[in-house]
């Protein structure tokens, strides 16, 4: 119930649409109540020559030509067709309104899940398969539609119909009406017996579907490795294994649902048989007319239909509950990194200070320990060290991808946790080793961090990044749509777009995370010119694998096993003859023995 109340709040923004659904539902019920009456008039008044019923005498008498049996027969036929057409139109209007309402609520919920996922820390995302997360946004968000359009609205419609039919049937024959309602306790029993198993089977099915989607996402995102290692048959076998498990889960879920519906159907069938027997006895005794029996049986179907619908709603709710559990697991995940209540905006100058910072991804395993240093505006701080030393983790704390366990990071003397997260990140530009290029136009990729930028500003940033020349050679220039992850561009071209993006953002703090380590020496040299322009007058942090690229850094921090073991300029660290000097000599030795590539290589 608590989850249902949380989901139903998505109904409030669309209350006008909900009102339309209720109105068309009510009119549809009125038409449904009137549908059996032409048959009763045919049997009792047209064929049986009985007086017109009191309830409809005034209305029927006002119809032109309805005085005789033939005239009444004509109006009975017209009424049958008219009620069908009006009922169809009302059903269409109700269905259209319900679909529109349901889909809007689904996308509202999906948008909230998507937004919350984007705010969750990298730790959360690193521990979850992407495919399963996608399934929760695109599939499980339909739980709100299942709840409202598949459960609440049908239950409300069924309740109104149930009360209406009961009142009409009570007027026709009270004892038969009481017998008809004798099935209700057995329907409640069926909900109690089958409700929980249906929810458990539904949750099992959704989890398996999420795992299967995660497996597909993993394989497709690593397609070069899959093809290189000829893993296609193995990945297909993995998919089939998940598919087989999912099919079994579907079968178990369908079986639970079918047993539930069998029990419900059997109960209502027994109720109908009882009414048929009692009604026939009453007709033979002359207590009721044949038309009344036909009318009563028609209303009995209309009574059992909402009763069954209310009961079957339990099945829908259990499926929605299974999906809602997966949705709430996301929405209830607390933000590891969030704004403090007193956080404020700050115009950053660029003085950065780490004070006794300690951080790790798992309790008891610190990735950084006792990190303390200061970076000045307009100066470059290089961070080097062996793989796994904590270099990327260190700069990730500066943009609050994570918050430190102990110590603090300050900008201009202000703890960055006291600055609004959005405001902080707007003033930090990042160029990564693997640039994130989206399947958008070149101009949109450059302006990703500053979408309001003009075309002139985009082109100026591209020129500063040495990217304008290759962009203009593309089929549609700046309006060329690049492939997924920039597949239609070379590594150097993608990196130049990332540098142009940083130029356009024009942030006072710049982070360069091994931006050239994946490039050849010629391309690296071409990019270094653009990077040097980008670093001017900014507080720059550069993580470098190739030590030759950071020789001119104002200060170099050497990390090893999460600690700063050396700090100084390139010359000072080489003279110190410690870890940095050892790494530098190794790279120089490798560089001396590397063959020089031919011009066509």
C-alpha positions in Angstrom: 0.0 0.0 0.0 2.9 2.4 0.8 4.4 1.7 -2.6 1.0 2.2 -4.3 0.5 5.6 -2.6 4.0 6.7 -3.8 3.1 5.6 -7.4 -0.3 7.2 -7.3 1.2 10.7 -6.8 2.1 10.5 -10.5 -1.6 10.7 -11.2 -2.0 14.2 -9.7 -0.2 16.2 -12.5 -2.7 14.6 -15.0 -5.9 15.0 -12.9 -7.6 16.6 -15.9 -7.0 13.6 -18.0 -8.0 11.4 -15.1 -11.3 13.3 -15.0 -11.9 12.5 -18.7 -11.3 8.9 -18.0 -13.8 8.8 -15.1 -16.5 10.7 -17.1 -16.2 8.3 -20.1 -16.2 5.4 -17.7 -19.4 6.5 -16.0 -21.2 7.1 -19.4 -20.0 3.7 -20.5 -21.5 2.1 -17.4 -24.9 3.8 -18.1 -24.9 2.4 -21.6 -23.9 -1.0 -20.3 -26.9 -1.0 -18.0 -29.2 -0.1 -20.9 -28.0 -2.8 -23.3 -30.2 -5.7 -22.1 -33.4 -3.7 -22.1 -34.2 -4.1 -25.8 -34.1 -7.8 -25.4 -36.6 -7.7 -22.4 -38.9 -5.4 -24.4 -38.7 -7.8 -27.4 -39.6 -10.9 -25.2 -42.2 -9.3 -22.9 -43.8 -6.4 -24.7 -43.4 -7.2 -28.5 -43.8 -11.0 -28.3 -45.6 -11.4 -25.0 -47.9 -8.4 -25.5 -47.5 -7.4 -21.9 -47.9 -3.7 -20.8 -44.9 -1.4 -21.0 -42.7 -1.4 -17.8 -43.3 1.5 -15.5 -39.7 2.5 -15.5 -39.7 3.2 -19.3 -43.4 3.8 -20.1 -43.1 7.6 -20.4 -40.0 7.5 -22.5 -41.2 4.8 -24.9 -44.7 6.4 -25.2 -43.0 9.6 -26.4 -41.3 7.9 -29.3 -43.1 8.4 -32.6 -44.8 5.3 -34.0 -44.2 3.2 -30.8 -47.9 2.6 -30.0 -48.2 -0.8 -31.7 -46.1 -4.0 -31.6 -44.5 -3.3 -35.0 -43.6 0.2 -34.0 -42.1 -0.9 -30.7 -40.2 -3.7 -32.6 -38.7 -1.1 -34.9 -37.5 1.0 -31.9 -36.2 -2.1 -30.2 -34.0 -2.8 -33.2 -32.9 0.9 -33.5 -32.2 1.0 -29.8 -30.0 -2.2 -30.0 -27.9 -0.7 -32.8 -27.8 2.8 -31.2 -26.6 1.4 -27.9 -23.9 -0.6 -29.6 -22.6 2.5 -31.5 -22.7 4.7 -28.5 -21.1 2.1 -26.4 -18.3 1.6 -28.9 -17.7 5.4 -29.1 -17.6 5.6 -25.4 -15.2 2.7 -25.1 -13.0 4.3 -27.7 -13.0 7.6 -25.8 -12.2 5.8 -22.5 -9.5 3.7 -24.0 -7.8 6.7 -25.7 -7.9 8.7 -22.5 -6.7 5.8 -20.4 -3.7 5.1 -22.7 -2.7 8.7 -22.8 -3.0 8.9 -19.0 -1.1 5.7 -18.5 1.8 6.5 -20.8 2.3 10.0 -19.4 2.5 8.6 -15.9 5.0 5.9 -17.1 7.3 8.4 -18.7 7.0 10.7 -15.7 8.2 7.8 -13.4 10.8 6.7 -15.9 12.2 10.3 -16.0 12.4 10.4 -12.2 14.2 7.0 -12.2 16.6 8.2 -15.0 17.3 11.5 -13.1 18.0 9.7 -9.8 20.3 7.2 -11.6 22.3 10.1 -13.1 22.7 11.5 -9.6 23.9 8.3 -8.0 27.6 7.9 -7.5 30.0 6.1 -9.7 30.4 3.5 -7.0 26.7 2.6 -7.4 27.0 2.3 -11.2 30.2 0.3 -11.1 28.5 -2.4 -9.1 25.4 -2.8 -11.3 25.0 -4.3 -14.8 24.0 -1.6 -17.2 21.4 -3.8 -19.0 19.5 -4.5 -15.8 19.5 -0.8 -14.9 18.1 0.1 -18.4 15.4 -2.5 -17.9 14.3 -0.8 -14.7 13.9 2.6 -16.5 12.4 1.4 -19.8 10.4 -1.7 -18.6 9.7 -1.6 -14.9 8.4 2.0 -15.0 5.3 0.5 -16.5 4.3 -0.6 -13.0 2.5 2.8 -12.6 0.5 2.2 -15.7 -0.3 -1.4 -14.5 -1.4 0.0 -11.2 -3.6 2.8 -12.4 -4.8 1.7 -15.8 -4.7 -2.0 -15.1 -5.9 -2.1 -11.4 -7.2 1.1 -9.9 -9.4 2.2 -12.9 -10.8 -1.3 -13.6 -11.4 -1.8 -9.9 -13.3 1.6 -9.7 -15.3 0.8 -12.8 -16.1 -2.6 -11.5 -17.2 -1.2 -8.1 -19.5 1.3 -9.7 -20.9 -1.4 -12.0 -21.2 -3.8 -9.2 -23.3 -1.4 -7.1 -25.4 -0.5 -10.1 -26.1 -4.1 -11.1 -26.9 -5.0 -7.5 -29.5 -2.3 -7.2 -31.2 -3.2 -10.5 -31.1 -6.9 -9.8 -32.5 -6.4 -6.3 -35.5 -4.7 -7.8 -36.0 -7.5 -10.3 -35.6 -10.4 -7.8 -34.0 -10.1 -4.3 -33.5 -13.8 -3.5 -31.8 -14.5 -6.8 -29.6 -11.4 -6.2 -28.5 -12.7 -2.8 -27.6 -16.1 -4.3 -25.6 -14.3 -7.0 -23.5 -12.5 -4.3 -22.8 -15.8 -2.5 -19.7 -16.2 -4.6 -18.0 -13.1 -3.2 -16.3 -14.8 -0.1 -14.8 -17.5 -2.4 -13.3 -14.8 -4.7 -11.7 -13.1 -1.7 -10.3 -16.5 -0.7 -8.8 -16.9 -4.1 -6.9 -13.6 -3.8 -5.4 -14.7 -0.4 -4.4 -18.1 -1.8 -2.8 -17.0 -5.1 -1.7 -13.4 -4.5 1.7 -13.9 -3.0 2.8 -16.7 -5.3 1.9 -14.6 -8.3 4.0 -11.7 -7.0 7.0 -13.9 -6.3 6.9 -15.5 -9.8 6.5 -12.1 -11.4 9.5 -10.7 -9.5 11.6 -13.8 -10.5 10.6 -13.2 -14.2 11.5 -9.5 -14.2 14.9 -10.2 -12.5 15.8 -12.8 -15.1 14.7 -10.4 -17.9 17.0 -7.8 -16.4 19.9 -10.2 -16.3 19.4 -11.2 -19.9 19.3 -7.6 -21.0 22.5 -6.9 -19.0 24.2 -9.8 -20.7 23.3 -8.5 -24.2 24.5 -5.0 -23.3 27.8 -6.3 -22.0 28.4 -8.4 -25.2 27.4 -5.6 -27.6 29.5 -3.0 -25.8 32.5 -5.3 -26.1 31.9 -6.4 -29.7 35.5 -6.0 -30.8 36.7 -8.3 -28.1 33.9 -10.8 -28.8 34.8 -11.0 -32.5 38.6 -11.0 -31.9 38.3 -14.0 -29.5 35.6 -15.7 -31.6 33.3 -15.7 -28.7 30.1 -15.4 -30.7 28.9 -19.0 -30.2 29.7 -18.8 -26.5 27.8 -15.5 -26.0 24.9 -17.0 -27.9 25.0 -20.0 -25.6 24.9 -17.7 -22.6 22.0 -15.8 -24.0 20.1 -19.1 -24.7 20.8 -20.1 -21.1 19.3 -16.9 -19.7 16.5 -17.2 -22.2 15.7 -20.7 -21.1 15.6 -19.6 -17.5 13.4 -16.7 -18.4 11.0 -18.9 -20.4 10.7 -21.2 -17.3 10.0 -18.2 -15.1 7.3 -17.1 -17.6 5.7 -20.6 -17.5 5.7 -20.6 -13.7 4.2 -17.1 -13.6 1.6 -18.0 -16.2 0.8 -21.2 -14.4 0.1 -19.4 -11.1 -2.0 -16.9 -13.0 -4.0 -19.6 -14.8 -4.7 -21.6 -11.6 -5.9 -18.3 -10.1 -8.2 -17.7 -13.0 -9.5 -21.3 -13.0 -10.5 -21.0 -9.4 -12.2 -17.7 -10.0 -14.0 -18.9 -13.2 -15.2 -22.1 -11.5 -16.7 -20.1 -8.6 -18.6 -17.8 -11.0 -19.7 -20.7 -13.2 -21.2 -22.4 -10.1 -22.9 -19.1 -9.2 -24.4 -18.8 -12.7 -25.6 -22.4 -12.7 -27.4 -21.7 -9.4 -29.1 -18.6 -10.7 -30.2 -20.5 -13.9 -31.7 -23.3 -11.8 -33.5 -20.9 -9.4 -34.7 -18.5 -12.2 -36.1 -21.4 -14.2 -38.0 -22.7 -11.2 -39.4 -19.1 -10.6 -40.4 -18.8 -14.3 -42.2 -22.2 -14.2 -44.0 -21.1 -11.0 -45.1 -17.9 -12.7 -43.3 -15.6 -10.3 -41.2 -13.9 -13.0 -41.5 -13.5 -16.8 -39.1 -15.0 -19.3 -37.9 -11.5 -20.2 -37.1 -10.8 -16.6 -35.1 -14.0 -16.4 -33.2 -13.1 -19.6 -32.6 -9.6 -18.3 -31.5 -11.0 -14.9 -29.0 -13.4 -16.5 -27.7 -10.5 -18.6 -27.2 -8.4 -15.5 -25.7 -11.4 -13.8 -23.0 -11.5 -16.4 -22.5 -7.8 -15.9 -22.4 -8.5 -12.1 -19.8 -11.3 -12.4 -17.7 -9.4 -14.9 -16.8 -6.6 -12.4 -16.5 -9.2 -9.6 -14.0 -11.1 -11.7 -12.3 -7.9 -12.7 -11.9 -6.9 -9.1 -10.5 -10.4 -8.4 -8.2 -10.4 -11.4 -7.0 -7.0 -10.3 -5.1 -8.9 -7.7 -3.1 -10.6 -10.5 -2.4 -7.3 -12.1 -1.4 -5.7 -8.8 1.0 -8.5 -8.0 2.8 -8.1 -11.4 2.9 -4.3 -10.8 4.2 -4.9 -7.3 7.1 -7.1 -8.7 8.0 -4.2 -11.1 7.5 -1.6 -8.4 9.9 -3.3 -6.1 12.6 -3.0 -8.7 11.7 0.6 -9.3 11.8 1.5 -5.6 15.1 -0.2 -5.1 16.5 2.6 -7.4 14.5 5.5 -6.1 15.2 4.5 -2.5 18.9 4.3 -3.0 20.3 7.2 -1.1 22.6 9.7 -2.9 26.2 9.1 -1.9 27.1 12.5 -3.1 24.4 15.2 -2.5 24.1 18.9 -1.7 24.1 19.9 1.9 21.1 21.9 3.1 23.3 25.0 3.4 25.2 24.5 0.1 25.6 27.6 -2.0 26.9 28.8 -5.4 30.4 30.1 -5.5 32.4 31.7 -8.3 35.6 29.7 -8.2 39.0 31.3 -8.6 41.0 28.0 -8.8 43.1 27.6 -5.6 42.7 23.9 -4.7 43.8 22.2 -1.5 43.7 18.6 -0.3 43.9 18.3 3.5 44.6 14.8 4.9 42.2 13.2 2.4 41.4 9.5 2.8 39.1 7.5 0.6 38.3 4.0 -0.6 35.7 2.1 -2.7 35.2 -0.6 0.0 35.3 -0.4 3.7 38.7 -1.4 5.1 40.5 -0.8 1.8 41.6 2.7 1.4 42.6 3.8 -2.1 44.0 7.1 -0.9 45.6 7.9 2.4 46.9 11.1 3.9 46.7 13.1 0.7 47.7 16.7 1.3 48.9 19.3 -1.3 47.9 22.6 -2.8 47.5 23.7 -6.4 47.6 27.4 -7.4 45.6 29.1 -10.2 47.5 29.3 -13.5 49.8 26.4 -12.5 49.9 22.8 -13.6 50.0 19.9 -11.2 50.9 16.6 -12.7 50.0 13.3 -11.0 52.0 10.2 -11.9 52.6 6.8 -10.5 52.2 3.0 -11.2 48.9 1.6 -12.3 46.5 1.4 -9.5 48.3 4.1 -7.4 45.1 6.2 -7.1 45.7 8.9 -9.7 42.2 9.0 -11.2 40.6 8.5 -7.8 42.4 11.6 -6.6 41.0 13.9 -9.3 37.6 12.3 -9.1 37.3 13.7 -5.5 37.8 17.2 -6.9 34.6 17.0 -9.0 32.8 15.1 -6.2 32.3 11.8 -8.1 32.9 10.6 -4.6 33.3 12.2 -1.1 36.3 11.5 1.0 36.1 9.3 4.1 38.3 11.7 6.0 39.9 15.1 5.5 38.5 17.6 3.0 39.0 19.1 -0.4 38.8 22.9 -0.6 38.5 25.4 -3.4 39.5 29.0 -2.6 39.4 28.0 1.1 35.8 26.6 0.9 35.1 22.9 1.5 33.7 21.7 -1.9 30.9 20.0 0.0 29.6 23.4 0.9 29.3 24.3 -2.8 26.3 23.2 -4.8 27.2 20.2 -6.8 26.0 21.5 -10.1 27.7 24.8 -9.5 31.0 23.1 -8.7 31.0 20.8 -11.8 30.0 23.7 -14.1 33.4 25.2 -13.2 35.6 22.1 -13.8 36.4 20.9 -17.3 37.6 17.3 -17.9 39.4 15.7 -20.9 39.6 11.9 -20.4 41.8 9.2 -22.0 38.7 7.8 -23.7 36.6 10.8 -24.8 32.9 10.4 -24.5 31.6 11.2 -28.0 27.8 10.9 -28.5 25.8 10.0 -31.7 25.0 13.7 -32.2 26.4 16.3 -34.6 29.9 17.5 -34.2 28.7 20.9 -33.0 26.4 19.3 -30.4 29.3 17.2 -29.1 31.5 20.3 -28.7 28.7 22.2 -27.0 27.7 19.3 -24.7 28.9 21.0 -21.6 27.5 24.4 -22.7 24.5 23.8 -25.0 23.5 27.5 -25.1 26.8 28.4 -27.0 26.6 30.0 -30.4 27.9 28.5 -33.6 30.7 31.1 -33.6 31.8 30.1 -30.1 31.7 26.4 -31.1 33.9 27.0 -34.1 36.3 29.2 -32.1 36.7 26.4 -29.6 37.3 23.9 -32.4 39.9 26.2 -33.9 41.7 26.5 -30.6 41.7 22.7 -30.3 43.2 22.2 -33.8 39.9 20.5 -34.8 38.4 23.0 -37.2 40.3 21.8 -40.3 39.3 18.1 -40.0 35.7 19.1 -39.1 35.3 21.1 -42.2 36.4 18.1 -44.3 33.5 16.0 -42.9 30.5 15.5 -45.2 28.3 18.1 -43.5 31.0 19.9 -41.5 29.9 20.8 -38.0 26.4 19.3 -38.7 27.8 15.9 -39.4 26.4 13.2 -37.1 29.1 11.0 -35.7 28.7 7.3 -35.0 28.1 5.7 -31.6 31.0 6.5 -29.3 32.6 8.5 -32.2 33.1 5.3 -34.3 33.4 7.3 -37.5 36.3 9.4 -36.1 39.9 8.5 -35.4 41.3 8.5 -31.9 43.0 11.9 -32.5 39.9 13.5 -33.9 37.8 12.3 -31.0 40.3 13.7 -28.6 40.4 17.0 -30.3 36.6 17.3 -30.0 37.0 16.6 -26.3 39.6 19.4 -26.0 37.3 21.7 -28.0 34.5 20.9 -25.5 36.8 21.9 -22.6 37.8 25.1 -24.5 34.1 26.0 -24.9 33.3 25.3 -21.3 36.0 27.8 -20.3 36.2 26.5 -16.7 38.8 27.8 -14.2 39.8 24.2 -13.2 41.0 21.7 -15.8 41.5 18.0 -15.4 43.4 16.0 -18.0 43.2 12.3 -17.3 45.9 10.7 -19.6 44.5 12.5 -22.6 47.2 11.4 -25.1 48.3 8.0 -23.7 46.2 6.1 -26.3 47.7 8.1 -29.2 50.8 7.7 -31.3 53.7 10.1 -30.9 52.9 12.2 -34.0 49.3 12.7 -33.0 50.3 13.3 -29.4 52.6 16.1 -30.5 49.9 17.7 -32.5 47.5 17.6 -29.6 50.0 18.9 -27.0 50.0 22.3 -28.7 46.2 22.5 -28.2 46.5 21.2 -24.7 49.1 23.8 -23.8 46.8 26.6 -25.0 43.9 25.0 -23.0 46.0 25.0 -19.8 46.8 28.7 -19.9 45.6 30.6 -16.9 43.8 27.6 -15.4 44.4 25.4 -12.4 45.4 22.3 -14.2 45.7 18.7 -13.0 47.2 16.3 -15.5 47.4 12.6 -15.1 50.1 11.3 -17.3 51.4 7.8 -18.2 54.0 9.2 -20.5 56.3 11.2 -18.3 57.8 13.1 -21.2 54.5 15.0 -21.6 54.6 16.5 -18.1 58.3 17.6 -17.9 57.2 21.2 -17.8 54.6 20.9 -15.1 55.0 23.3 -12.2 54.7 20.5 -9.7 54.7 16.7 -10.0 53.0 14.5 -7.4 54.2 10.8 -7.4 51.6 8.4 -6.0 52.2 4.9 -4.9 49.7 2.7 -3.2 47.4 5.6 -2.4 50.1 7.9 -0.9 52.1 10.8 -2.2 55.6 9.5 -1.9 57.4 12.3 -3.9 56.7 15.8 -4.9 58.6 18.4 -6.9 59.6 19.6 -10.4 60.8 17.2 -13.0 64.5 18.1 -12.4 64.1 17.8 -8.6 62.5 14.4 -8.9 65.1 13.0 -11.3 67.8 14.3 -9.0 66.1 12.6 -6.0 66.6 9.3 -7.8 63.4 7.7 -6.3 60.3 6.2 -7.8 59.8 9.0 -10.4 63.4 8.7 -11.6 63.1 5.0 -11.9 59.9 5.3 -14.0 61.4 8.0 -16.1 64.5 5.9 -16.9 62.4 2.9 -17.8 60.4 4.9 -20.3 63.4 6.6 -21.8 65.0 3.1 -22.3 61.9 1.8 -24.0 61.7 4.9 -26.2 65.3 4.4 -27.4 64.6 0.9 -28.5 61.2 1.6 -30.2 61.4 1.5 -34.0 60.5 4.8 -35.8 57.3 4.2 -37.8 57.4 4.6 -41.6 55.6 7.5 -43.1 52.7 5.3 -44.3 52.3 3.5 -40.9 
